[in-house]
Structure formats: C-alpha cells, structure tokens
Amino acid sequence: GALAIEGVFDFPKATGTGSGIAAGVICYWDVADQQAKTDSETGANKKLGKCIRAASDSDTTVRIKLDQ
C-alpha cells in the first residue's frame, strides 16, 4: 500500500450536533472510531494535522493538511 506523510487529504468525521470542525483547528486520528477528531484524548489519538477547510455538523469528511 501507499503511505503519505505530507499533503492534503479528506478524512472521515462524525456527524451530528457539535461535530463541526473549524478551519485552523488541530485534528487527531481516533483508531477505535476510525475518524478524525479535535480531541487527542490524552495522547490516545495521534496528531494528523490542521483542518484547512471548515467542516459543518452534517459533513462526513474533514480536509486536513498533514503535519509530521
């Protein structure tokens, strides 16, 4: 498989009230839920990078620029 360590990608995110993600917010990958979140859960979720386009509560994906 392919592995990317830089670039801009769409990641799945939760939907529903309060699940929107603002542009500029740091996002993390939650392995258990298989989605991007804004909470590191005390280091359990690994940092992905910064949200570069706001995602509303109803959006199923969020666009993130990967950080190393």
All heavy atoms as TSV, in Angstrom:
chain	resi	resn	atom	element	x	y	z
A	1	GLY	N	N	0.823	-1.190	0.000
A	1	GLY	CA	C	0.000	0.000	0.000
A	1	GLY	C	C	0.856	1.237	0.000
A	1	GLY	O	O	2.063	1.198	0.230
A	2	ALA	N	N	0.217	2.340	-0.237
A	2	ALA	CA	C	0.872	3.642	-0.271
A	2	ALA	C	C	0.817	4.305	1.109
A	2	ALA	O	O	-0.116	4.094	1.866
A	2	ALA	CB	C	0.192	4.532	-1.296
A	3	LEU	N	N	1.816	5.110	1.387
A	3	LEU	CA	C	1.881	5.847	2.644
A	3	LEU	C	C	2.241	7.285	2.325
A	3	LEU	O	O	3.203	7.540	1.604
A	3	LEU	CB	C	2.930	5.230	3.573
A	3	LEU	CG	C	3.202	5.986	4.857
A	3	LEU	CD1	C	1.987	5.904	5.774
A	3	LEU	CD2	C	4.422	5.423	5.552
A	4	ALA	N	N	1.452	8.222	2.847
A	4	ALA	CA	C	1.737	9.647	2.653
A	4	ALA	C	C	2.074	10.272	3.998
A	4	ALA	O	O	1.435	9.962	5.005
A	4	ALA	CB	C	0.538	10.350	2.039
A	5	ILE	N	N	3.093	11.130	4.019
A	5	ILE	CA	C	3.438	11.839	5.248
A	5	ILE	C	C	3.276	13.343	5.092
A	5	ILE	O	O	3.503	14.094	6.032
A	5	ILE	CB	C	4.862	11.498	5.724
A	5	ILE	CG1	C	5.890	11.852	4.646
A	5	ILE	CG2	C	4.959	10.043	6.113
A	5	ILE	CD1	C	7.321	11.763	5.108
A	6	GLU	N	N	2.873	13.775	3.912
A	6	GLU	CA	C	2.580	15.190	3.691
A	6	GLU	C	C	1.510	15.293	2.623
A	6	GLU	O	O	1.279	14.362	1.844
A	6	GLU	CB	C	3.821	15.973	3.296
A	6	GLU	CG	C	4.446	15.544	2.004
A	6	GLU	CD	C	5.690	16.345	1.667
A	6	GLU	OE1	O	6.341	16.895	2.565
A	6	GLU	OE2	O	6.014	16.415	0.473
A	7	GLY	N	N	0.831	16.427	2.623
A	7	GLY	CA	C	-0.228	16.643	1.650
A	7	GLY	C	C	-1.541	16.978	2.326
A	7	GLY	O	O	-1.622	17.122	3.544
A	8	VAL	N	N	-2.570	17.098	1.510
A	8	VAL	CA	C	-3.905	17.447	1.982
A	8	VAL	C	C	-4.842	16.300	1.622
A	8	VAL	O	O	-4.882	15.869	0.472
A	8	VAL	CB	C	-4.388	18.767	1.334
A	8	VAL	CG1	C	-5.801	19.099	1.752
A	8	VAL	CG2	C	-3.441	19.912	1.688
A	9	PHE	N	N	-5.586	15.826	2.623
A	9	PHE	CA	C	-6.460	14.675	2.439
A	9	PHE	C	C	-7.776	14.875	3.164
A	9	PHE	O	O	-7.847	15.607	4.155
A	9	PHE	CB	C	-5.788	13.402	2.973
A	9	PHE	CG	C	-4.504	13.079	2.285
A	9	PHE	CD1	C	-3.298	13.539	2.778
A	9	PHE	CD2	C	-4.497	12.325	1.125
A	9	PHE	CE1	C	-2.108	13.257	2.146
A	9	PHE	CE2	C	-3.306	12.030	0.477
A	9	PHE	CZ	C	-2.109	12.493	0.992
A	10	ASP	N	N	-8.817	14.199	2.674
A	10	ASP	CA	C	-10.111	14.179	3.347
A	10	ASP	C	C	-10.164	12.957	4.249
A	10	ASP	O	O	-9.843	11.846	3.813
A	10	ASP	CB	C	-11.259	14.123	2.334
A	10	ASP	CG	C	-11.422	15.431	1.573
A	10	ASP	OD1	O	-11.004	16.479	2.090
A	10	ASP	OD2	O	-11.978	15.394	0.462
A	11	PHE	N	N	-10.562	13.168	5.498
A	11	PHE	CA	C	-10.693	12.098	6.470
A	11	PHE	C	C	-12.134	12.020	6.941
A	11	PHE	O	O	-12.807	13.047	7.045
A	11	PHE	CB	C	-9.796	12.372	7.693
A	11	PHE	CG	C	-8.337	12.216	7.416
A	11	PHE	CD1	C	-7.588	13.287	6.963
A	11	PHE	CD2	C	-7.706	11.000	7.614
A	11	PHE	CE1	C	-6.227	13.161	6.701
A	11	PHE	CE2	C	-6.345	10.863	7.363
A	11	PHE	CZ	C	-5.611	11.940	6.903
A	12	PRO	N	N	-12.620	10.829	7.268
A	12	PRO	CA	C	-13.973	10.721	7.806
A	12	PRO	C	C	-14.060	11.406	9.169
A	12	PRO	O	O	-13.075	11.446	9.911
A	12	PRO	CB	C	-14.191	9.214	7.934
A	12	PRO	CG	C	-12.853	8.593	7.900
A	12	PRO	CD	C	-11.948	9.543	7.173
A	13	LYS	N	N	-15.246	11.945	9.467
A	13	LYS	CA	C	-15.503	12.568	10.767
A	13	LYS	C	C	-16.918	12.241	11.201
A	13	LYS	O	O	-17.745	11.818	10.398
A	13	LYS	CB	C	-15.299	14.086	10.711
A	13	LYS	CG	C	-16.319	14.824	9.852
A	13	LYS	CD	C	-16.248	16.318	10.007
A	13	LYS	CE	C	-17.229	16.990	10.896
A	13	LYS	NZ	N	-18.602	16.586	10.922
A	14	ALA	N	N	-17.183	12.434	12.460
A	14	ALA	CA	C	-18.526	12.203	12.998
A	14	ALA	C	C	-19.486	13.253	12.447
A	14	ALA	O	O	-19.066	14.327	12.014
A	14	ALA	CB	C	-18.492	12.280	14.519
A	15	THR	N	N	-20.775	12.937	12.450
A	15	THR	CA	C	-21.809	13.900	12.074
A	15	THR	C	C	-22.737	14.099	13.262
A	15	THR	O	O	-22.721	13.320	14.211
A	15	THR	CB	C	-22.622	13.406	10.857
A	15	THR	OG1	O	-23.202	12.150	11.179
A	15	THR	CG2	C	-21.753	13.273	9.616
A	16	GLY	N	N	-23.535	15.159	13.184
A	16	GLY	CA	C	-24.480	15.444	14.259
A	16	GLY	C	C	-24.123	16.733	14.974
A	16	GLY	O	O	-23.062	17.326	14.744
A	17	THR	N	N	-24.988	17.164	15.836
A	17	THR	CA	C	-24.835	18.414	16.566
A	17	THR	C	C	-23.507	18.462	17.316
A	17	THR	O	O	-23.158	17.532	18.039
A	17	THR	CB	C	-25.993	18.598	17.567
A	17	THR	OG1	O	-27.216	18.541	16.838
A	17	THR	CG2	C	-25.896	19.927	18.281
A	18	GLY	N	N	-22.763	19.535	17.098
A	18	GLY	CA	C	-21.494	19.740	17.794
A	18	GLY	C	C	-20.303	19.026	17.187
A	18	GLY	O	O	-19.218	19.042	17.762
A	19	SER	N	N	-20.473	18.428	16.019
A	19	SER	CA	C	-19.360	17.686	15.418
A	19	SER	C	C	-18.603	18.476	14.351
A	19	SER	O	O	-17.667	17.958	13.763
A	19	SER	CB	C	-19.867	16.373	14.809
A	19	SER	OG	O	-20.722	16.646	13.719
A	20	GLY	N	N	-18.996	19.721	14.106
A	20	GLY	CA	C	-18.309	20.554	13.127
A	20	GLY	C	C	-16.878	20.836	13.552
A	20	GLY	O	O	-16.549	20.803	14.740
A	21	ILE	N	N	-16.012	21.077	12.580
A	21	ILE	CA	C	-14.607	21.381	12.850
A	21	ILE	C	C	-14.245	22.651	12.096
A	21	ILE	O	O	-14.417	22.725	10.878
A	21	ILE	CB	C	-13.691	20.215	12.421
A	21	ILE	CG1	C	-14.066	18.937	13.185
A	21	ILE	CG2	C	-12.223	20.577	12.642
A	21	ILE	CD1	C	-13.284	17.704	12.762
A	22	ALA	N	N	-13.758	23.647	12.821
A	22	ALA	CA	C	-13.400	24.933	12.226
A	22	ALA	C	C	-12.046	24.856	11.533
A	22	ALA	O	O	-11.178	24.066	11.926
A	22	ALA	CB	C	-13.358	26.008	13.309
A	23	ALA	N	N	-11.866	25.673	10.511
A	23	ALA	CA	C	-10.576	25.768	9.828
A	23	ALA	C	C	-9.517	26.229	10.825
A	23	ALA	O	O	-9.776	27.077	11.679
A	23	ALA	CB	C	-10.669	26.736	8.662
A	24	GLY	N	N	-8.324	25.646	10.729
A	24	GLY	CA	C	-7.214	26.024	11.594
A	24	GLY	C	C	-7.077	25.177	12.844
A	24	GLY	O	O	-6.076	25.257	13.549
A	25	VAL	N	N	-8.065	24.334	13.122
A	25	VAL	CA	C	-8.039	23.505	14.320
A	25	VAL	C	C	-7.158	22.270	14.078
A	25	VAL	O	O	-7.188	21.674	13.007
A	25	VAL	CB	C	-9.479	23.068	14.698
A	25	VAL	CG1	C	-9.480	22.042	15.817
A	25	VAL	CG2	C	-10.309	24.277	15.085
A	26	ILE	N	N	-6.369	21.884	15.083
A	26	ILE	CA	C	-5.554	20.672	15.017
A	26	ILE	C	C	-6.484	19.455	15.138
A	26	ILE	O	O	-7.360	19.420	15.995
A	26	ILE	CB	C	-4.511	20.633	16.157
A	26	ILE	CG1	C	-3.572	21.833	16.066
A	26	ILE	CG2	C	-3.729	19.318	16.142
A	26	ILE	CD1	C	-2.715	21.878	14.834
A	27	CYS	N	N	-6.257	18.463	14.291
A	27	CYS	CA	C	-7.084	17.249	14.282
A	27	CYS	C	C	-6.239	16.024	14.592
A	27	CYS	O	O	-5.043	15.997	14.308
A	27	CYS	CB	C	-7.760	17.077	12.931
A	27	CYS	SG	S	-8.973	18.357	12.571
A	28	TYR	N	N	-6.892	15.025	15.151
A	28	TYR	CA	C	-6.248	13.787	15.584
A	28	TYR	C	C	-7.010	12.602	15.000
A	28	TYR	O	O	-8.195	12.690	14.725
A	28	TYR	CB	C	-6.260	13.693	17.114
A	28	TYR	CG	C	-5.579	14.858	17.771
A	28	TYR	CD1	C	-6.264	16.038	18.026
A	28	TYR	CD2	C	-4.235	14.790	18.121
A	28	TYR	CE1	C	-5.638	17.124	18.615
A	28	TYR	CE2	C	-3.596	15.870	18.709
A	28	TYR	CZ	C	-4.305	17.034	18.956
A	28	TYR	OH	O	-3.670	18.100	19.534
A	29	TRP	N	N	-6.317	11.458	14.846
A	29	TRP	CA	C	-6.952	10.258	14.326
A	29	TRP	C	C	-7.316	9.336	15.483
A	29	TRP	O	O	-6.464	8.934	16.282
A	29	TRP	CB	C	-6.030	9.516	13.366
A	29	TRP	CG	C	-6.679	8.303	12.794
A	29	TRP	CD1	C	-6.354	7.004	13.053
A	29	TRP	CD2	C	-7.768	8.268	11.871
A	29	TRP	NE1	N	-7.175	6.166	12.340
A	29	TRP	CE2	C	-8.058	6.918	11.609
A	29	TRP	CE3	C	-8.532	9.253	11.246
A	29	TRP	CZ2	C	-9.067	6.528	10.744
A	29	TRP	CZ3	C	-9.529	8.863	10.381
A	29	TRP	CH2	C	-9.794	7.517	10.137
A	30	ASP	N	N	-8.600	8.989	15.579
A	30	ASP	CA	C	-9.094	8.065	16.587
A	30	ASP	C	C	-9.180	6.679	15.942
A	30	ASP	O	O	-10.052	6.432	15.106
A	30	ASP	CB	C	-10.465	8.519	17.079
A	30	ASP	CG	C	-10.981	7.689	18.237
A	30	ASP	OD1	O	-10.826	6.447	18.204
A	30	ASP	OD2	O	-11.543	8.277	19.171
A	31	VAL	N	N	-8.273	5.792	16.302
A	31	VAL	CA	C	-8.211	4.460	15.706
A	31	VAL	C	C	-9.481	3.672	16.010
A	31	VAL	O	O	-10.024	3.000	15.138
A	31	VAL	CB	C	-6.963	3.684	16.203
A	31	VAL	CG1	C	-6.985	2.246	15.737
A	31	VAL	CG2	C	-5.703	4.371	15.725
A	32	ALA	N	N	-9.964	3.750	17.239
A	32	ALA	CA	C	-11.142	2.974	17.635
A	32	ALA	C	C	-12.377	3.374	16.838
A	32	ALA	O	O	-13.150	2.524	16.403
A	32	ALA	CB	C	-11.412	3.149	19.128
A	33	ASP	N	N	-12.568	4.683	16.629
A	33	ASP	CA	C	-13.752	5.178	15.907
A	33	ASP	C	C	-13.500	5.331	14.413
A	33	ASP	O	O	-14.419	5.617	13.655
A	33	ASP	CB	C	-14.208	6.516	16.485
A	33	ASP	CG	C	-14.759	6.388	17.897
A	33	ASP	OD1	O	-15.157	5.270	18.279
A	33	ASP	OD2	O	-14.788	7.406	18.615
A	34	GLN	N	N	-12.227	5.203	13.978
A	34	GLN	CA	C	-11.855	5.345	12.566
A	34	GLN	C	C	-12.308	6.681	11.979
A	34	GLN	O	O	-12.900	6.738	10.895
A	34	GLN	CB	C	-12.404	4.176	11.736
A	34	GLN	CG	C	-11.766	2.840	12.069
A	34	GLN	CD	C	-10.318	2.772	11.648
A	34	GLN	OE1	O	-10.034	2.783	10.464
A	34	GLN	NE2	N	-9.401	2.708	12.595
A	35	GLN	N	N	-12.020	7.778	12.719
A	35	GLN	CA	C	-12.382	9.107	12.242
A	35	GLN	C	C	-11.483	10.177	12.857
A	35	GLN	O	O	-10.847	9.958	13.884
A	35	GLN	CB	C	-13.843	9.397	12.528
A	35	GLN	CG	C	-14.227	9.361	13.973
A	35	GLN	CD	C	-15.729	9.428	14.172
A	35	GLN	OE1	O	-16.493	9.566	13.235
A	35	GLN	NE2	N	-16.162	9.348	15.399
A	36	ALA	N	N	-11.465	11.331	12.189
A	36	ALA	CA	C	-10.711	12.482	12.676
A	36	ALA	C	C	-11.518	13.172	13.765
A	36	ALA	O	O	-12.743	13.277	13.674
A	36	ALA	CB	C	-10.436	13.449	11.535
A	37	LYS	N	N	-10.808	13.652	14.776
A	37	LYS	CA	C	-11.436	14.363	15.896
A	37	LYS	C	C	-10.545	15.533	16.300
A	37	LYS	O	O	-9.377	15.595	15.929
A	37	LYS	CB	C	-11.600	13.436	17.101
A	37	LYS	CG	C	-12.551	12.287	16.861
A	37	LYS	CD	C	-12.740	11.489	18.127
A	37	LYS	CE	C	-13.823	10.434	17.926
A	37	LYS	NZ	N	-14.014	9.639	19.133
A	38	THR	N	N	-11.082	16.420	17.118
A	38	THR	CA	C	-10.311	17.560	17.606
A	38	THR	C	C	-9.739	17.309	18.996
A	38	THR	O	O	-9.087	18.171	19.552
A	38	THR	CB	C	-11.178	18.831	17.643
A	38	THR	OG1	O	-12.308	18.606	18.484
A	38	THR	CG2	C	-11.643	19.214	16.246
A	39	ASP	N	N	-9.943	16.135	19.536
A	39	ASP	CA	C	-9.508	15.795	20.888
A	39	ASP	C	C	-8.429	14.710	20.832
A	39	ASP	O	O	-8.645	13.654	20.237
A	39	ASP	CB	C	-10.716	15.291	21.683
A	39	ASP	CG	C	-10.394	14.961	23.127
A	39	ASP	OD1	O	-9.264	15.222	23.581
A	39	ASP	OD2	O	-11.287	14.432	23.816
A	40	SER	N	N	-7.302	14.961	21.462
A	40	SER	CA	C	-6.228	13.958	21.484
A	40	SER	C	C	-6.520	12.837	22.480
A	40	SER	O	O	-5.830	11.823	22.469
A	40	SER	CB	C	-4.893	14.608	21.839
A	40	SER	OG	O	-4.856	14.954	23.216
A	41	GLU	N	N	-7.521	13.027	23.311
A	41	GLU	CA	C	-7.881	12.055	24.350
A	41	GLU	C	C	-6.642	11.637	25.137
A	41	GLU	O	O	-6.318	10.454	25.249
A	41	GLU	CB	C	-8.639	10.872	23.755
A	41	GLU	CG	C	-9.972	11.289	23.151
A	41	GLU	CD	C	-10.751	10.162	22.495
A	41	GLU	OE1	O	-10.296	8.997	22.516
A	41	GLU	OE2	O	-11.832	10.459	21.959
A	42	THR	N	N	-5.962	12.654	25.664
A	42	THR	CA	C	-4.764	12.482	26.484
A	42	THR	C	C	-3.693	11.641	25.794
A	42	THR	O	O	-3.081	10.762	26.391
A	42	THR	CB	C	-5.126	11.885	27.862
A	42	THR	OG1	O	-6.277	12.546	28.376
A	42	THR	CG2	C	-4.007	12.069	28.855
A	43	GLY	N	N	-3.512	11.895	24.499
A	43	GLY	CA	C	-2.458	11.231	23.747
A	43	GLY	C	C	-2.855	9.916	23.094
A	43	GLY	O	O	-2.069	9.342	22.349
A	44	ALA	N	N	-4.060	9.429	23.362
A	44	ALA	CA	C	-4.508	8.173	22.743
A	44	ALA	C	C	-4.688	8.336	21.238
A	44	ALA	O	O	-4.435	7.412	20.474
A	44	ALA	CB	C	-5.816	7.703	23.378
A	45	ASN	N	N	-5.137	9.517	20.803
A	45	ASN	CA	C	-5.327	9.797	19.379
A	45	ASN	C	C	-4.084	10.500	18.847
A	45	ASN	O	O	-3.560	11.422	19.466
A	45	ASN	CB	C	-6.559	10.681	19.157
A	45	ASN	CG	C	-7.833	10.004	19.612
A	45	ASN	OD1	O	-7.906	8.792	19.698
A	45	ASN	ND2	N	-8.839	10.788	19.919
A	46	LYS	N	N	-3.618	10.065	17.695
A	46	LYS	CA	C	-2.390	10.611	17.116
A	46	LYS	C	C	-2.692	11.823	16.237
A	46	LYS	O	O	-3.664	11.848	15.490
A	46	LYS	CB	C	-1.661	9.547	16.293
A	46	LYS	CG	C	-1.304	8.323	17.093
A	46	LYS	CD	C	-0.484	8.674	18.311
A	46	LYS	CE	C	-0.177	7.457	19.159
A	46	LYS	NZ	N	0.283	7.798	20.490
A	47	LYS	N	N	-1.807	12.811	16.298
A	47	LYS	CA	C	-1.984	14.047	15.540
A	47	LYS	C	C	-1.913	13.787	14.041
A	47	LYS	O	O	-1.003	13.111	13.558
A	47	LYS	CB	C	-0.901	15.046	15.936
A	47	LYS	CG	C	-1.046	16.387	15.263
A	47	LYS	CD	C	0.046	17.333	15.716
A	47	LYS	CE	C	-0.002	18.629	14.961
A	47	LYS	NZ	N	1.128	19.490	15.302
A	48	LEU	N	N	-2.909	14.333	13.323
A	48	LEU	CA	C	-2.918	14.283	11.862
A	48	LEU	C	C	-2.350	15.571	11.291
A	48	LEU	O	O	-1.474	15.555	10.451
A	48	LEU	CB	C	-4.352	14.125	11.339
A	48	LEU	CG	C	-5.019	12.772	11.495
A	48	LEU	CD1	C	-6.486	12.868	11.137
A	48	LEU	CD2	C	-4.324	11.761	10.615
A	49	GLY	N	N	-2.915	16.697	11.710
A	49	GLY	CA	C	-2.528	17.993	11.179
A	49	GLY	C	C	-3.630	19.007	11.403
A	49	GLY	O	O	-4.449	18.856	12.302
A	50	LYS	N	N	-3.658	20.024	10.527
A	50	LYS	CA	C	-4.586	21.139	10.669
A	50	LYS	C	C	-5.723	21.057	9.667
A	50	LYS	O	O	-5.503	20.784	8.498
A	50	LYS	CB	C	-3.835	22.443	10.429
A	50	LYS	CG	C	-4.012	23.462	11.506
A	50	LYS	CD	C	-3.247	24.710	11.179
A	50	LYS	CE	C	-2.324	24.989	12.337
A	50	LYS	NZ	N	-1.664	26.253	12.235
A	51	CYS	N	N	-6.930	21.336	10.148
A	51	CYS	CA	C	-8.096	21.430	9.276
A	51	CYS	C	C	-7.919	22.666	8.387
A	51	CYS	O	O	-7.674	23.755	8.896
A	51	CYS	CB	C	-9.362	21.557	10.129
A	51	CYS	SG	S	-10.852	21.887	9.182
A	52	ILE	N	N	-8.001	22.505	7.079
A	52	ILE	CA	C	-7.795	23.645	6.190
A	52	ILE	C	C	-9.089	24.154	5.552
A	52	ILE	O	O	-9.074	25.177	4.877
A	52	ILE	CB	C	-6.762	23.336	5.090
A	52	ILE	CG1	C	-7.233	22.211	4.194
A	52	ILE	CG2	C	-5.408	23.034	5.699
A	52	ILE	CD1	C	-6.448	22.127	2.904
A	53	ARG	N	N	-10.189	23.429	5.775
A	53	ARG	CA	C	-11.491	23.885	5.293
A	53	ARG	C	C	-12.522	23.460	6.327
A	53	ARG	O	O	-12.621	22.283	6.664
A	53	ARG	CB	C	-11.823	23.265	3.938
A	53	ARG	CG	C	-13.147	23.764	3.367
A	53	ARG	CD	C	-13.439	23.216	1.999
A	53	ARG	NE	N	-13.677	21.771	2.101
A	53	ARG	CZ	C	-13.664	20.950	1.088
A	53	ARG	NH1	N	-13.383	21.380	-0.121
A	53	ARG	NH2	N	-13.901	19.667	1.257
A	54	ALA	N	N	-13.267	24.434	6.831
A	54	ALA	CA	C	-14.252	24.148	7.868
A	54	ALA	C	C	-15.203	23.043	7.424
A	54	ALA	O	O	-15.600	22.978	6.266
A	54	ALA	CB	C	-15.040	25.412	8.201
A	55	ALA	N	N	-15.536	22.157	8.355
A	55	ALA	CA	C	-16.486	21.072	8.113
A	55	ALA	C	C	-17.678	21.275	9.038
A	55	ALA	O	O	-17.510	21.445	10.250
A	55	ALA	CB	C	-15.829	19.726	8.396
A	56	SER	N	N	-18.873	21.285	8.470
A	56	SER	CA	C	-20.083	21.512	9.265
A	56	SER	C	C	-20.508	20.228	9.982
A	56	SER	O	O	-19.961	19.149	9.737
A	56	SER	CB	C	-21.220	21.999	8.366
A	56	SER	OG	O	-21.651	20.953	7.517
A	57	ASP	N	N	-21.489	20.352	10.862
A	57	ASP	CA	C	-22.008	19.198	11.596
A	57	ASP	C	C	-22.472	18.087	10.662
A	57	ASP	O	O	-22.364	16.912	10.988
A	57	ASP	CB	C	-23.181	19.611	12.494
A	57	ASP	CG	C	-22.749	20.436	13.699
A	57	ASP	OD1	O	-21.544	20.536	13.966
A	57	ASP	OD2	O	-23.639	20.984	14.374
A	58	SER	N	N	-22.996	18.449	9.489
A	58	SER	CA	C	-23.545	17.435	8.569
A	58	SER	C	C	-22.504	16.851	7.609
A	58	SER	O	O	-22.767	15.855	6.943
A	58	SER	CB	C	-24.703	18.024	7.764
A	58	SER	OG	O	-24.247	19.098	6.970
A	59	ASP	N	N	-21.304	17.439	7.543
A	59	ASP	CA	C	-20.250	16.910	6.665
A	59	ASP	C	C	-19.744	15.571	7.197
A	59	ASP	O	O	-19.554	15.405	8.402
A	59	ASP	CB	C	-19.078	17.883	6.566
A	59	ASP	CG	C	-19.393	19.123	5.752
A	59	ASP	OD1	O	-20.273	19.033	4.871
A	59	ASP	OD2	O	-18.777	20.170	6.006
A	60	THR	N	N	-19.509	14.644	6.286
A	60	THR	CA	C	-18.994	13.323	6.698
A	60	THR	C	C	-17.469	13.253	6.617
A	60	THR	O	O	-16.880	12.278	7.081
A	60	THR	CB	C	-19.589	12.216	5.811
A	60	THR	OG1	O	-19.264	12.475	4.449
A	60	THR	CG2	C	-21.102	12.124	5.980
A	61	THR	N	N	-16.831	14.278	6.030
A	61	THR	CA	C	-15.377	14.318	5.942
A	61	THR	C	C	-14.859	15.689	6.353
A	61	THR	O	O	-15.592	16.676	6.352
A	61	THR	CB	C	-14.857	14.014	4.523
A	61	THR	OG1	O	-15.352	14.997	3.629
A	61	THR	CG2	C	-15.261	12.616	4.073
A	62	VAL	N	N	-13.581	15.723	6.686
A	62	VAL	CA	C	-12.901	16.974	7.015
A	62	VAL	C	C	-11.576	16.977	6.233
A	62	VAL	O	O	-10.906	15.947	6.128
A	62	VAL	CB	C	-12.663	17.110	8.538
A	62	VAL	CG1	C	-11.850	15.967	9.104
A	62	VAL	CG2	C	-12.026	18.452	8.881
A	63	ARG	N	N	-11.209	18.120	5.652
A	63	ARG	CA	C	-9.973	18.250	4.878
A	63	ARG	C	C	-8.844	18.703	5.801
A	63	ARG	O	O	-8.919	19.747	6.434
A	63	ARG	CB	C	-10.164	19.232	3.741
A	63	ARG	CG	C	-8.924	19.302	2.850
A	63	ARG	CD	C	-9.231	19.771	1.487
A	63	ARG	NE	N	-10.029	18.738	0.812
A	63	ARG	CZ	C	-10.593	18.905	-0.364
A	63	ARG	NH1	N	-10.456	20.030	-1.010
A	63	ARG	NH2	N	-11.295	17.939	-0.916
A	64	ILE	N	N	-7.772	17.891	5.812
A	64	ILE	CA	C	-6.663	18.122	6.753
A	64	ILE	C	C	-5.341	18.129	6.008
A	64	ILE	O	O	-5.095	17.280	5.150
A	64	ILE	CB	C	-6.640	17.021	7.835
A	64	ILE	CG1	C	-7.929	17.083	8.656
A	64	ILE	CG2	C	-5.418	17.156	8.723
A	64	ILE	CD1	C	-8.100	15.927	9.615
A	65	LYS	N	N	-4.488	19.112	6.349
A	65	LYS	CA	C	-3.120	19.152	5.846
A	65	LYS	C	C	-2.266	18.427	6.868
A	65	LYS	O	O	-2.191	18.823	8.036
A	65	LYS	CB	C	-2.627	20.587	5.674
A	65	LYS	CG	C	-1.206	20.660	5.117
A	65	LYS	CD	C	-0.801	22.093	4.872
A	65	LYS	CE	C	0.485	22.190	4.097
A	65	LYS	NZ	N	1.666	21.746	4.738
A	66	LEU	N	N	-1.637	17.331	6.438
A	66	LEU	CA	C	-0.848	16.512	7.346
A	66	LEU	C	C	0.358	17.268	7.888
A	66	LEU	O	O	0.986	18.035	7.177
A	66	LEU	CB	C	-0.371	15.243	6.653
A	66	LEU	CG	C	-1.425	14.278	6.154
A	66	LEU	CD1	C	-0.761	13.060	5.514
A	66	LEU	CD2	C	-2.353	13.848	7.260
A	67	ASP	N	N	0.665	17.016	9.162
A	67	ASP	CA	C	1.879	17.524	9.834
A	67	ASP	C	C	2.746	16.323	10.162
A	67	ASP	O	O	2.255	15.251	10.429
A	67	ASP	CB	C	1.532	18.214	11.144
A	67	ASP	CG	C	0.970	19.609	10.977
A	67	ASP	OD1	O	1.095	20.170	9.880
A	67	ASP	OD2	O	0.400	20.128	11.954
A	68	GLN	N	N	4.040	16.559	10.192
A	68	GLN	CA	C	4.953	15.486	10.604
A	68	GLN	C	C	5.282	15.632	12.045
A	68	GLN	O	O	5.306	16.634	12.616
A	68	GLN	CB	C	6.229	15.541	9.773
A	68	GLN	CG	C	5.997	15.145	8.364
A	68	GLN	CD	C	7.293	15.078	7.583
A	68	GLN	OE1	O	8.359	14.935	8.164
A	68	GLN	NE2	N	7.219	15.173	6.290
